Amino acid sequence: MMYEPNQFKYKRIILTTLSIRNLTKRYGNLTALENFSLEIDSGEFMVLLGPSGCGKTTVLRCIAGLTDISSGEIYIGDEIVNKLPPKDRDVAMVFQNYSLYPHMNVYDNIAFPLKMRKTDKNQINDRVQEIASLLNINNLLKRRPKEISGGQMQRVALGRALVREPKVFLMDEPLSNLDAKLRTEMRIEIKKLQKKVAITTLYITHDQAEAMSMADNVAIMEAGKMLQLGSPQKVYNEPANQFVGSFIGNPPMNFLKFRVVRDEYMFLKLDNGYPDKNDNKSMVQVPAVLSTIIDRTREENIVLGIRPKDITVLRNNEGFDGLKLKGEVTYIELFGDDSVAELKLGQASLKISNVASRIDDLIIGKEAALGVKYDKINLFTSSGERINL
Protein backbone atom coordinates (compact mmCIF):
# COMPACT_ATOMS: atom_id res chain seq x y z
CA MET A 1 0.00 0.00 0.00
CA MET A 2 1.33 3.46 -0.88
CA TYR A 3 0.38 6.42 1.30
CA GLU A 4 -0.03 9.55 -0.83
CA PRO A 5 0.60 13.06 0.51
CA ASN A 6 -2.39 15.36 0.92
CA GLN A 7 -2.84 18.23 -1.48
CA PHE A 8 -0.79 21.12 -0.14
CA LYS A 9 2.29 23.08 -1.06
CA TYR A 10 4.97 20.89 0.54
CA LYS A 11 5.20 18.06 -2.03
CA ARG A 12 8.87 17.52 -2.78
CA ILE A 13 9.12 14.33 -0.69
CA ILE A 14 10.20 11.30 -2.73
CA LEU A 15 8.04 8.31 -1.81
CA THR A 16 10.44 5.65 -0.57
CA THR A 17 10.18 2.19 0.97
CA LEU A 18 12.32 1.02 3.89
CA SER A 19 13.31 -2.63 4.11
CA ILE A 20 15.18 -4.34 6.96
CA ARG A 21 16.18 -7.93 6.25
CA ASN A 22 17.54 -10.36 8.83
CA LEU A 23 19.23 -7.58 10.79
CA THR A 24 21.48 -8.88 13.57
CA LYS A 25 23.52 -6.78 15.97
CA ARG A 26 25.85 -8.26 18.58
CA TYR A 27 27.91 -6.56 21.26
CA GLY A 28 30.39 -9.26 22.19
CA ASN A 29 28.33 -12.09 23.68
CA LEU A 30 25.22 -9.92 23.87
CA THR A 31 22.76 -10.15 20.97
CA ALA A 32 20.77 -6.91 20.76
CA LEU A 33 18.94 -7.87 17.54
CA GLU A 34 18.49 -11.30 16.02
CA ASN A 35 17.32 -11.80 12.42
CA PHE A 36 15.05 -8.76 12.65
CA SER A 37 13.08 -8.07 9.45
CA LEU A 38 10.59 -5.33 8.66
CA GLU A 39 9.07 -3.94 5.45
CA ILE A 40 7.71 -0.37 5.51
CA ASP A 41 5.70 0.93 2.55
CA SER A 42 6.15 4.34 0.99
CA GLY A 43 4.48 6.96 3.16
CA GLU A 44 3.64 4.50 5.93
CA PHE A 45 3.74 5.41 9.61
CA MET A 46 5.26 2.34 11.30
CA VAL A 47 5.68 2.15 15.07
CA LEU A 48 8.15 -0.10 16.90
CA LEU A 49 6.68 -0.79 20.33
CA GLY A 50 8.32 -2.60 23.20
CA PRO A 51 9.80 -2.25 26.69
CA SER A 52 13.09 -0.51 27.42
CA GLY A 53 16.06 -2.58 26.30
CA CYS A 54 14.17 -4.59 23.68
CA GLY A 55 16.29 -3.25 20.76
CA LYS A 56 14.07 -0.50 19.35
CA THR A 57 16.71 2.24 19.39
CA THR A 58 19.33 -0.15 18.03
CA VAL A 59 17.14 -0.69 14.95
CA LEU A 60 16.95 3.08 14.34
CA ARG A 61 20.67 3.60 14.86
CA CYS A 62 21.47 0.81 12.41
CA ILE A 63 19.17 2.34 9.79
CA ALA A 64 20.73 5.77 10.26
CA GLY A 65 24.26 4.35 10.09
CA LEU A 66 25.13 5.41 13.64
CA THR A 67 25.66 1.77 14.67
CA ASP A 68 27.41 -0.87 12.57
CA ILE A 69 25.42 -4.04 11.96
CA SER A 70 26.73 -7.57 12.50
CA SER A 71 24.78 -9.06 9.59
CA GLY A 72 21.71 -8.43 7.46
CA GLU A 73 20.68 -5.82 4.91
CA ILE A 74 19.04 -2.42 5.04
CA TYR A 75 17.42 -0.97 1.92
CA ILE A 76 16.16 2.57 1.46
CA GLY A 77 14.17 2.32 -1.72
CA ASP A 78 16.06 -0.05 -4.01
CA GLU A 79 19.47 0.93 -2.61
CA ILE A 80 21.29 -1.14 0.00
CA VAL A 81 22.80 1.32 2.51
CA ASN A 82 24.81 -0.98 4.79
CA LYS A 83 28.12 0.62 3.85
CA LEU A 84 26.95 4.19 3.26
CA PRO A 85 27.99 6.82 5.84
CA PRO A 86 25.12 8.43 7.76
CA LYS A 87 25.23 11.67 5.74
CA ASP A 88 24.57 9.78 2.50
CA ARG A 89 21.56 7.75 3.68
CA ASP A 90 19.09 10.63 3.33
CA VAL A 91 17.32 9.97 6.63
CA ALA A 92 16.35 12.46 9.32
CA MET A 93 16.12 11.68 13.03
CA VAL A 94 14.15 13.31 15.84
CA PHE A 95 15.21 12.38 19.37
CA GLN A 96 13.58 12.68 22.78
CA ASN A 97 16.06 15.43 23.64
CA TYR A 98 15.50 18.13 21.05
CA SER A 99 19.21 18.85 20.46
CA LEU A 100 18.55 22.44 19.43
CA TYR A 101 21.44 24.88 19.31
CA PRO A 102 20.84 27.26 22.26
CA HIS A 103 22.79 30.16 20.73
CA MET A 104 20.70 30.09 17.51
CA ASN A 105 17.16 31.35 17.08
CA VAL A 106 14.40 29.10 15.74
CA TYR A 107 14.94 30.24 12.14
CA ASP A 108 18.63 29.34 12.21
CA ASN A 109 17.99 26.02 13.96
CA ILE A 110 15.62 24.98 11.18
CA ALA A 111 17.86 26.37 8.45
CA PHE A 112 21.05 24.75 9.80
CA PRO A 113 20.96 21.52 7.70
CA LEU A 114 20.48 23.57 4.52
CA LYS A 115 23.29 25.97 5.41
CA MET A 116 25.61 23.00 5.93
CA ARG A 117 24.76 21.90 2.39
CA LYS A 118 25.49 25.42 1.13
CA THR A 119 21.96 25.84 -0.22
CA ASP A 120 21.09 29.18 -1.84
CA LYS A 121 19.97 31.76 0.77
CA ASN A 122 16.70 32.55 -1.00
CA GLN A 123 15.86 28.88 -1.24
CA ILE A 124 16.70 28.43 2.46
CA ASN A 125 14.38 31.28 3.39
CA ASP A 126 11.54 29.91 1.26
CA ARG A 127 11.82 26.44 2.75
CA VAL A 128 12.16 27.62 6.36
CA GLN A 129 9.09 29.83 5.99
CA GLU A 130 7.19 26.97 4.39
CA ILE A 131 8.08 24.54 7.17
CA ALA A 132 7.35 27.12 9.87
CA SER A 133 3.91 27.68 8.34
CA LEU A 134 3.30 23.94 8.18
CA LEU A 135 4.17 23.59 11.88
CA ASN A 136 2.45 26.83 12.91
CA ILE A 137 5.58 28.36 14.43
CA ASN A 138 5.99 31.42 12.16
CA ASN A 139 5.75 33.70 15.19
CA LEU A 140 8.65 31.91 16.92
CA LEU A 141 11.36 32.26 14.26
CA LYS A 142 13.27 35.04 16.08
CA ARG A 143 13.17 33.39 19.51
CA ARG A 144 15.85 31.18 21.01
CA PRO A 145 15.12 27.69 22.43
CA LYS A 146 15.15 28.92 26.05
CA GLU A 147 12.32 31.32 25.18
CA ILE A 148 9.86 28.68 23.92
CA SER A 149 7.97 25.76 25.50
CA GLY A 150 8.76 22.06 25.29
CA GLY A 151 6.04 21.46 22.71
CA GLN A 152 7.31 24.35 20.60
CA MET A 153 10.88 23.01 20.82
CA GLN A 154 9.62 19.67 19.56
CA ARG A 155 8.01 21.41 16.59
CA VAL A 156 11.32 23.13 15.85
CA ALA A 157 13.12 19.77 15.99
CA LEU A 158 10.56 18.36 13.56
CA GLY A 159 11.02 21.38 11.31
CA ARG A 160 14.80 20.95 11.24
CA ALA A 161 14.32 17.33 10.15
CA LEU A 162 11.63 18.12 7.57
CA VAL A 163 13.48 20.98 5.92
CA ARG A 164 16.05 18.50 4.58
CA GLU A 165 13.30 16.70 2.61
CA PRO A 166 14.54 13.27 3.72
CA LYS A 167 13.47 9.97 2.21
CA VAL A 168 12.90 8.42 5.63
CA PHE A 169 11.90 9.92 8.98
CA LEU A 170 13.20 8.18 12.15
CA MET A 171 11.72 9.20 15.51
CA ASP A 172 13.20 7.96 18.78
CA GLU A 173 10.62 8.50 21.58
CA PRO A 174 10.25 12.19 20.64
CA LEU A 175 7.44 12.89 23.13
CA SER A 176 8.83 11.27 26.27
CA ASN A 177 10.01 14.58 27.78
CA LEU A 178 6.59 16.24 27.51
CA ASP A 179 3.85 16.27 30.14
CA ALA A 180 0.79 14.04 29.61
CA LYS A 181 -1.52 16.71 28.16
CA LEU A 182 1.08 18.07 25.75
CA ARG A 183 2.12 14.54 24.76
CA THR A 184 -1.46 13.82 23.70
CA GLU A 185 -1.64 17.05 21.69
CA MET A 186 1.70 16.47 19.99
CA ARG A 187 1.00 12.89 18.95
CA ILE A 188 -2.12 14.15 17.13
CA GLU A 189 -0.08 16.88 15.44
CA ILE A 190 2.72 14.51 14.42
CA LYS A 191 0.24 12.06 12.93
CA LYS A 192 -1.50 14.82 10.96
CA LEU A 193 1.85 16.19 9.81
CA GLN A 194 3.08 12.80 8.64
CA LYS A 195 -0.08 12.26 6.62
CA LYS A 196 0.33 15.66 4.99
CA VAL A 197 3.90 15.13 3.84
CA ALA A 198 3.69 11.29 3.55
CA ILE A 199 7.31 10.72 4.54
CA THR A 200 8.02 7.05 5.23
CA THR A 201 8.28 7.08 9.03
CA LEU A 202 9.60 4.67 11.65
CA TYR A 203 8.64 5.79 15.14
CA ILE A 204 9.73 4.01 18.32
CA THR A 205 8.09 4.16 21.71
CA HIS A 206 7.40 2.14 24.85
CA ASP A 207 4.05 3.93 25.24
CA GLN A 208 1.27 1.74 23.88
CA ALA A 209 -1.17 4.70 23.76
CA GLU A 210 1.15 6.45 21.30
CA ALA A 211 1.49 3.32 19.21
CA MET A 212 -2.23 2.59 19.09
CA SER A 213 -3.26 6.14 18.26
CA MET A 214 -0.55 7.00 15.71
CA ALA A 215 0.48 3.89 13.79
CA ASP A 216 -0.67 2.53 10.45
CA ASN A 217 0.99 -0.68 11.62
CA VAL A 218 2.68 -1.70 14.88
CA ALA A 219 5.65 -4.04 15.32
CA ILE A 220 5.84 -5.43 18.87
CA MET A 221 9.41 -6.16 20.03
CA GLU A 222 10.88 -8.03 22.96
CA ALA A 223 14.48 -9.11 23.59
CA GLY A 224 15.69 -8.15 20.11
CA LYS A 225 12.97 -10.03 18.23
CA MET A 226 9.69 -9.10 16.60
CA LEU A 227 6.74 -10.86 18.24
CA GLN A 228 3.90 -9.52 16.10
CA LEU A 229 3.28 -7.10 13.24
CA GLY A 230 -0.12 -5.75 12.31
CA SER A 231 -2.61 -2.92 12.55
CA PRO A 232 -3.25 -1.51 16.04
CA GLN A 233 -6.66 -3.20 16.11
CA LYS A 234 -5.21 -6.54 14.99
CA VAL A 235 -2.57 -6.70 17.71
CA TYR A 236 -5.10 -5.56 20.31
CA ASN A 237 -7.86 -7.98 19.37
CA GLU A 238 -5.70 -10.95 18.35
CA PRO A 239 -2.41 -10.86 20.30
CA ALA A 240 0.07 -13.47 19.05
CA ASN A 241 1.07 -14.44 22.59
CA GLN A 242 0.63 -13.51 26.23
CA PHE A 243 3.42 -10.93 26.15
CA VAL A 244 1.67 -8.94 23.40
CA GLY A 245 -1.68 -9.31 25.17
CA SER A 246 -0.22 -7.96 28.40
CA PHE A 247 1.73 -5.14 26.76
CA ILE A 248 -1.19 -3.76 24.72
CA GLY A 249 -4.16 -2.41 26.64
CA ASN A 250 -4.74 -0.46 29.83
CA PRO A 251 -5.52 -2.13 32.15
CA PRO A 252 -3.64 -5.04 30.57
CA MET A 253 -5.27 -8.32 29.56
CA ASN A 254 -6.17 -10.73 32.37
CA PHE A 255 -4.76 -14.25 32.21
CA LEU A 256 -6.45 -17.14 34.02
CA LYS A 257 -4.75 -20.54 34.10
CA PHE A 258 -7.04 -23.57 33.89
CA ARG A 259 -6.52 -27.33 33.92
CA VAL A 260 -8.49 -29.16 31.25
CA VAL A 261 -10.82 -31.80 32.76
CA ARG A 262 -12.26 -34.22 30.20
CA ASP A 263 -15.38 -36.13 31.22
CA GLU A 264 -18.77 -36.50 29.57
CA TYR A 265 -18.33 -32.79 28.99
CA MET A 266 -15.16 -30.72 29.01
CA PHE A 267 -14.54 -28.56 32.06
CA LEU A 268 -11.86 -26.06 32.98
CA LYS A 269 -10.65 -26.10 36.58
CA LEU A 270 -9.05 -22.90 37.82
CA ASP A 271 -5.36 -23.59 38.44
CA ASN A 272 -4.45 -23.08 42.14
CA GLY A 273 -8.09 -22.16 42.66
CA TYR A 274 -10.18 -22.74 45.74
CA PRO A 275 -8.69 -24.71 48.68
CA ASP A 276 -11.48 -27.30 48.51
CA LYS A 277 -10.66 -29.37 45.44
CA ASN A 278 -14.28 -30.52 45.26
CA ASP A 279 -15.64 -26.99 45.23
CA ASN A 280 -17.50 -26.68 41.93
CA LYS A 281 -17.07 -22.91 41.96
CA SER A 282 -13.62 -23.47 40.45
CA MET A 283 -15.08 -25.54 37.59
CA VAL A 284 -16.30 -24.01 34.32
CA GLN A 285 -18.08 -26.10 31.70
CA VAL A 286 -16.70 -25.44 28.23
CA PRO A 287 -19.19 -24.91 25.39
CA ALA A 288 -18.84 -26.98 22.23
CA VAL A 289 -17.52 -23.98 20.28
CA LEU A 290 -14.43 -23.86 22.54
CA SER A 291 -14.07 -27.52 23.57
CA THR A 292 -13.42 -28.60 19.98
CA ILE A 293 -10.62 -26.05 19.68
CA ILE A 294 -9.08 -26.97 23.04
CA ASP A 295 -9.30 -30.69 22.24
CA ARG A 296 -7.45 -30.11 18.99
CA THR A 297 -4.46 -28.65 20.86
CA ARG A 298 -4.13 -31.72 23.14
CA GLU A 299 -3.16 -29.26 25.89
CA GLU A 300 -3.67 -30.35 29.50
CA ASN A 301 -3.43 -26.75 30.68
CA ILE A 302 -4.92 -23.71 29.03
CA VAL A 303 -4.77 -19.94 29.61
CA LEU A 304 -7.77 -17.69 29.05
CA GLY A 305 -6.94 -14.11 28.09
CA ILE A 306 -9.72 -11.64 28.85
CA ARG A 307 -9.69 -7.87 28.35
CA PRO A 308 -10.95 -5.98 31.44
CA LYS A 309 -13.46 -4.05 29.33
CA ASP A 310 -15.01 -7.30 28.05
CA ILE A 311 -16.09 -8.47 31.51
CA THR A 312 -19.67 -7.79 32.59
CA VAL A 313 -20.86 -7.56 36.20
CA LEU A 314 -23.91 -9.84 36.46
CA ARG A 315 -26.89 -9.35 38.72
CA ASN A 316 -28.95 -12.06 40.43
CA ASN A 317 -30.88 -14.29 38.03
CA GLU A 318 -29.59 -12.31 35.05
CA GLY A 319 -29.51 -14.40 31.89
CA PHE A 320 -26.10 -14.42 30.21
CA ASP A 321 -24.82 -16.53 27.32
CA GLY A 322 -21.10 -16.81 27.95
CA LEU A 323 -18.42 -17.78 30.44
CA LYS A 324 -19.53 -17.17 34.04
CA LEU A 325 -17.13 -16.62 36.92
CA LYS A 326 -17.36 -15.57 40.56
CA GLY A 327 -14.81 -13.71 42.63
CA GLU A 328 -14.32 -11.62 45.74
CA VAL A 329 -14.01 -7.86 45.21
CA THR A 330 -10.68 -6.67 46.61
CA TYR A 331 -10.29 -3.17 45.16
CA ILE A 332 -12.29 -0.46 43.37
CA GLU A 333 -10.78 2.59 41.65
CA LEU A 334 -13.09 5.39 40.51
CA PHE A 335 -12.41 7.53 37.42
CA GLY A 336 -15.62 9.49 36.96
CA ASP A 337 -17.27 7.99 33.89
CA ASP A 338 -15.26 4.79 34.25
CA SER A 339 -14.12 2.59 37.11
CA VAL A 340 -11.72 -0.31 37.54
CA ALA A 341 -12.24 -3.13 40.01
CA GLU A 342 -10.08 -6.07 41.04
CA LEU A 343 -11.47 -9.43 42.08
CA LYS A 344 -9.82 -12.49 43.59
CA LEU A 345 -10.58 -15.90 42.12
CA GLY A 346 -8.80 -18.39 44.36
CA GLN A 347 -5.12 -17.48 44.04
CA ALA A 348 -5.71 -15.59 40.77
CA SER A 349 -6.79 -11.97 40.37
CA LEU A 350 -8.90 -10.34 37.69
CA LYS A 351 -9.31 -6.68 36.74
CA ILE A 352 -12.48 -5.34 35.16
CA SER A 353 -13.18 -1.91 33.69
CA ASN A 354 -16.17 0.03 32.34
CA VAL A 355 -18.11 -0.88 35.49
CA ALA A 356 -19.35 2.61 36.41
CA SER A 357 -22.95 1.73 35.53
CA ARG A 358 -22.91 -1.24 37.94
CA ILE A 359 -20.55 0.06 40.59
CA ASP A 360 -23.25 -0.38 43.28
CA ASP A 361 -23.16 -4.15 42.64
CA LEU A 362 -19.51 -4.32 43.69
CA ILE A 363 -18.74 -4.27 47.39
CA ILE A 364 -15.22 -4.81 48.71
CA GLY A 365 -15.01 -8.12 50.57
CA LYS A 366 -18.18 -9.46 48.91
CA GLU A 367 -18.54 -11.94 46.07
CA ALA A 368 -19.60 -10.76 42.60
CA ALA A 369 -20.74 -12.68 39.53
CA LEU A 370 -19.01 -11.95 36.24
CA GLY A 371 -19.68 -12.85 32.61
CA VAL A 372 -17.58 -12.87 29.44
CA LYS A 373 -18.93 -13.47 25.94
CA TYR A 374 -17.28 -16.47 24.32
CA ASP A 375 -16.13 -14.46 21.29
CA LYS A 376 -14.23 -12.10 23.62
CA ILE A 377 -12.05 -14.88 25.06
CA ASN A 378 -8.48 -15.34 23.85
CA LEU A 379 -6.99 -18.81 24.27
CA PHE A 380 -3.29 -19.42 24.88
CA THR A 381 -1.23 -22.54 25.39
CA SER A 382 0.58 -23.08 28.69
CA SER A 383 3.74 -21.77 26.94
CA GLY A 384 1.94 -18.51 26.12
CA GLU A 385 1.28 -18.88 22.37
CA ARG A 386 -2.09 -17.92 20.89
CA ILE A 387 -4.57 -20.64 19.95
CA ASN A 388 -6.50 -19.42 16.91
CA LEU A 389 -10.25 -19.90 17.22
N, C-alpha and C positions, 0 to 999 in steps of 0.2 A: 504494500500500500504506500502511495506517495502522498505526503501532506503538503498541499499547495499553500503559498502565502496569500493572505488576504489582499484585497485591492487597496493599496496605499502607496505612498511615494517610495518608501524604502524597499526596493525590489532587486538589489544587486546580488543577493545571496545566491550562490550556486548550490543547487540541490545535490546533496552528497550522501551516500550510504557510509556506514561505519561497520566494519566486520572484524570481530575478534575470534581467532580460531586456535583452539587448544593452547591457550596462553598459560604458561607455567612460570612461576617466579619462586626461586629458592634463595634463602639467606643461610648459607651453610647447611646445617641439618634441618633448618626450619623451612617448611613449604608454605608460603603465603598464598599462592594460587596454584591450583592443580587442574590442568586441562580445561580451563575456563573458556567457553565459547559463547558468543552473543552476536546476533545480527540486528542492526538498527536501520530502519528504512529512512529514506530521504525525508527530512522534515519531521521525523518522529520525536516525541518527548519520552525517552526511556528513563526509568528510575531504577537504580540499584539500591535495594533496601536490605538492611541487615544490622546486627548488633556491632558494637565497637570491636575492632580487631578481626572482622570477618574477611577483610581483603578488599573492601570497596575502594578505598583511596589508592591502594596499590594498582588496581585496574586503571584508574584515571591517570596516575603518574606514568604507567607504562604506555598508555595511548599518547600522552603528551611528550614522551621521550625523556622525562625527568628521571625515570628508573629503567635500567637495562632489564630485558627479559631473559629468562633462562632458556625457554623454547616457546615455539608457537609463532603465529603470524598476526599482524595487525594491518588491515587495509582501510584506507580512507579513500572512498570511491574505488577505482580499479587499481590504485597504486599501493603497493606494500611499503610501509613506512618504517619497518624495523630498524633500519640503519640510518634513517634520516635524522639530523639534529633537530632539536625542538623548534628552532626558528623556521624550519622548512616544512613543518607538518601542517601548517595553516589551521591550527586549533587555538581557541581562546579559553582561558580558565578563569573562573570566579571562585574565590576561596571564602571561608567563613570569616577570616580577618581581611578587611577590605583592601589592605596594602596600598592605600592612597598616599601620594607624596604630600606631606604636611606643609611644605613650603610653597606648593603650587596651588593655584585656585582651581575650581571645578573645571573651567574651560581647559586649562593646561593639562590637568589630569586625564581628561578624555582625549585630548589631542596628542598626548605623548607618544602612543604607538605610531601615529602617522608622521610625527616629527622625526622619529628614529628612522623611518623609511625615506626621509627627505621628500615627502609629498609636498606638492605645490601649496603655498599658503592659502590661496583662495579656495582650493579644493578642501583643505583642512577645515577652513571656516564653515564652508557649506555643510560638510559632513558632521561637524560638531553641533551646529545649529539644528540639523535634521535629527540627530540622535537625542539632543536635549529636548526637542519638541516631542519626540516619540515617548520619552520617559517623563515628560512634564516637569523638567527641572530648568527651564529657560531662565527663571528668575534667580537661580543659584550660581550661575556661571562665574560670577566675580568673587564668590565666597571661597574661603579655605575650608578644608575638612573639619577643623575644630569648631567652625561656625555653623555646622549643619547637623541634623539628627542622624541616628543610626540608620533609619530607613532611607534617608536621603543619600547617605554615604553608600548604601548598597546599590541605589540607582546609579550613582556615579561609577561604581565598579562595573556594573552591567554595561553602562555606556562606553567605558573604556574598552571593554571586550567587544562590543558590537561594532564600534567604529572601524575596527580592522576588517570587517566583513569576512569572518572566518568561515571555513567549511563546516567545522564542528565546534559545538559549544560544550565545554566540560564544567560542571558546577559541583564543588565539593562542600556540602553542607552550608550553603551560603546564608541561611537564615538562623543558624544556631545561636548567634550572638544577640538576636532581637528578642524583645519581650513577647509574650503570648499573643497579645492583640495585634501588634505590628507584624508578627510572623504570619498570622492569618491573612492580613491585608496584602503582604508582599507575595505570598504564594499565589494569590489570585492574580496579582499584577504580572508576575513572572510567567504564569501560564498564558495569560492574554497576550503578553509580549511575544512569547515563543510562537504562538499561533499566527501572529501578524507577520513575523519575519520568516517563519518556517525554517529556522536553522536546525539541523540535526543536533539533538541535545541529549547528553548523558548526564543525569543528575543523581548524586548520591546522598543518602540520608539514613539515619536510624529512626526517624520519626515516621511511623506508619500513617499518620494523618496527612502529612505532606505527600507521601507516596500515593495514597488512595485518591487524594483530591487533584493531584497535578498530572499523573502519568497517563500516557496512552497505553503503555504496558509496564509491568513491574517485574523485575528479576529479584527473587529472594535469595540472599547469600548467607552461608554459614560455614565457617572454617575453610575459607578459600574455594568453596564449591558453590555452584548454583543448584538450589533445591527445586525451584519452580519458576516458570516464566509464563506470564499471561496478563490479561486485562485485570485491572483492580477488582472487578466483580468476580472474575473467574477464581483468582487466588483467595478471595474472601469466602466465596460460596463452596468452592471445591478444593480445599487445601490438600497438597500432595502428601503431606505427612503431619504429624503432631506438632513439629517445630513451627511450620508455617501457620497452622491453625492457632497456635498460642501467640505467635508474633503479630498476626494481623487481627485487629479487633480490640475494642476497649469498652468494657472489660474483655479480657481474652477468653477464648473458647474454654469451656469446661470439659474435662476428661474424666469419665467414670470407667473403672476397670471391672469387668464382669467375667465370671467363669461360665462357660457354656455347659448347660445340663441338658442332656438328650434323654427324653423319656417318650411317652406317647405324644407329647408336644415338646417343643424346645423352650427351655427357660434360660434366663440369664440370672446368675446369682452374684450379687454385689461382692466384689473382692474385698476381703477384710471388713465385711459389713457388720451386721449386728452380732453381739456376743453369743446369742442363742442361735446355734446353727440350724435349728428347726423353725426359726421365726420366718414365716412366709412373707413378711414385709420386705425382706431382702431379695425376694424372687420376683422376676418379671417375665410373664409369658411373652414369647416372641411371635408376632404375626407371621403368616405365611410369606408375605412380601419380603421380610427380612430373614426368616429362617432359611429359605432356599439359598440366599446369598452367603449367609454365615456357614451353612453346611458345605458349600462349594469350596470354602477356604480351608476346611479341615482344621481350623484353629480351635484350641481348647480354651483359649482366653481371648477376649475381645475388648476393645476400648470404644466407648461411645463418645463422640465429640458433639457437644451441644452449645450453640451460641446463647449467651445470657438473654438476649432479646427474644429468642424463640421459645422461651419457657413461659407457660401461662400458670398463674395462680388459680387453682380450682376451688370452687365453693361446694358445700355439702350437696350431694345428690345431683351435681352438675354433670350432664352428659358430655363425654369427651372421647373422640375417636383418635387415640394415639397412645404413646407411652405414658404411663402414670407412675409417679414416684411420690414418696413422702419423706419429709425431713424436718429437723428441728431448726427453727429460726435462731441464728446466733448474732446477726448484725444487720442493721438497716441504715442506709446512708441516703439522706434526702437532698435532691437537687432541683427543687421547684417543680417543673413539669415532669421530671423523671426521678426515679429512685432506684437504688441498687440494694439488694438484700443478699445475705449469705445464709445458706442452710447447711446443716450437717447431716449426712447420710452415712451412718455408721462411722467409719474412720475417714470417709471422703467428705469433701466440701463442694458446694455448688453455688455459683453466683447467678443471680437473675436480675434483669434490668427491665425498664419500661413497666414498672409495677405501681406507678403513682395512682392509677385508677382503682387498684385493689390493695392499697397500702393498709387499710383498716383490717384486712384479713390476715395480716402478718403481725404476730406478736412475739417478741423475743422470749425464748424459752419454751414456746409452744410449737406443736407440730403443724405443718401446713402441707396441703396436697398440691402437687404440681403436675402439669401435663405438657408433653412435647409432641407435635405432629410428626408422624413417621418420616415424611419427606424433608424434615428439618434436621434429621439425625445423620451425622457423619460417622462412618465405621472405619476403625483402624485396627491393624493387626497388633499383637502384643509388642512387636518391634517398632511400631509407630508409623507404618506405611498405610496409605489410604486404601480402603477396599471400595472399588467402584460399584455403585448400586446398579 
